[in-house]
């Protein structure tokens, strides 16, 4: 599975302004809940927060990959977010996060979940990929970089 299989331009956001990890997860949950009829923003936020309680999804190098599995999620779905100002995400390297890829997966899609997490880790592990996303002019440019 590729990023292009799960990301849309409508779920790509540039330069959002949220002051904390909790506010970031809450806000993106509501944005996605408003876009997707099968998802409830509050339920999504609770699932993402509960996953964070198991351990931060802060990947390092300013990247976080918040993810969860949801009963009412019908397909693997992603959202790409660039924050205007990095926030503390309890990342593994203690660096603030400014790029997030939110991953939502149906409950039964365990193998797909692991495969796409590996794909995301590989992509975001490349300095050039991260730099290009950070320097992109807008959400459309970020989307094109992510799916290339």
N, C-alpha and C positions, 0 to 999 in steps of 0.2 A: 504494500500500500504506500502511496506517495502523498506528500502534502497536498498536491493538486486534487487528490481524491476527496479531501475532507474540508478544505478551506475555500471560502468564497470571498469576493471583494466586499460584500455586505458585512462579513464578519472579520474584516481587517480594519483596525482602528489606529490612527496616528495621533500622537501628542495629547493623549488624554491626561487630565490633571486630577490625580487622586493622591491623598497625603499618606496613606498607610496601606499595609498589606490587606487588612480587613476591609477597608473601604474599596480597594481595588477589586477584590474578589466579589464583594457585594454588588458593586456597580456593573462589572462585566456580567455577573449572573443575571441582573435585571435587563441589561441590553440583550443578552441572548434569549432570555425568557420572552421578551417582547417580540423578537424576530421569529421564534419557533413555537408554533402552536402547541406542540406536545410537551414543552418544558415550562415549568413554573420557576420563576426567578428565585423565590424563597427556598424552594426545595433544592435547586441547583446550588445556591449559596451554602446551605447547610451541608450538602454533600462535599463541596470543595473545602469548607472549613474543617469538617470531620477528617478529610484526607490529610489536611495540613497538620492536624493533631498527631497523626502517626509519624510525621517527620516532614520537614520543609521540602517543598518541591523547587526550592531555589537551587538551580543547577550549577551556578558559578558563572563568572564572567558577565554578570549583569543579566542573567537569563533565569527565568522560572518557567516550569512546565506544570502548572496546576492541572490536575486531572482527577476524574472520578467516573465510576460506573453508575448508571441510573436505570431504574426499571422502565421508565417511560421514554427513554431515549431509543429511537428507532434505527439510528444509523450513527456510525462514528462521525463525530463533528468536531471541527477545530475553529478556533478564533485566534487571530494574531493581534497583539496589542503592543504599541510603543507608548511609553509614558513620557510626558514632558519633563518630569523630574523623577529620578530614580527613588524607590522606596525601600525601606528595610524589609527584607523577606525572609530573614533568618537563613540566608543562603549558606551553603556548605563552605564557601570561601569568605563569608562575612561581608561581602560586597553588596551594595544596594542593587536592586533590580530595575531595569528600564525596558526590557523586552520580555513579553510573556506569550506563551502559546498555551491556550486553554484547550484541553482535550476532554471531550465527553464521549463515553462509550456505553453501548447497551450492556446490560448485566451479563448476558451470555457470550459476549465477544471477548473472551479472555485472551485468546491467541492474537487477535487483531490489536488489542490493547497493547500487548507487549511489543508487537511488531512496529506499531506506529511510534511508541515511546522510543524504541531503538532508532528509528528513522529520524525523529526529531532531535535526539541526542547527537546523532552524527551530523546533521545539518547545522545545529546551533553550536556544535563543537568546533566549527571552522571559523577562524577569526575573520576571514574575508566575508563570509555570509553575515555574521553579526554586524560588521562594519557597514556593509551595504544596507542593511535594514535600518541602522541608526542614521545613516546619511540620506536615506530616501526622502524625496521631496514631500510625499504625501502617502495616504493609504493605498492608492492605486499602484504607486511605484513599489511600495512594500509588498503588496500582493504579487506583483510580477516577479520580484526577486524570490519570494518564498516558493512559488510554483515552478520556477525555472529548472 
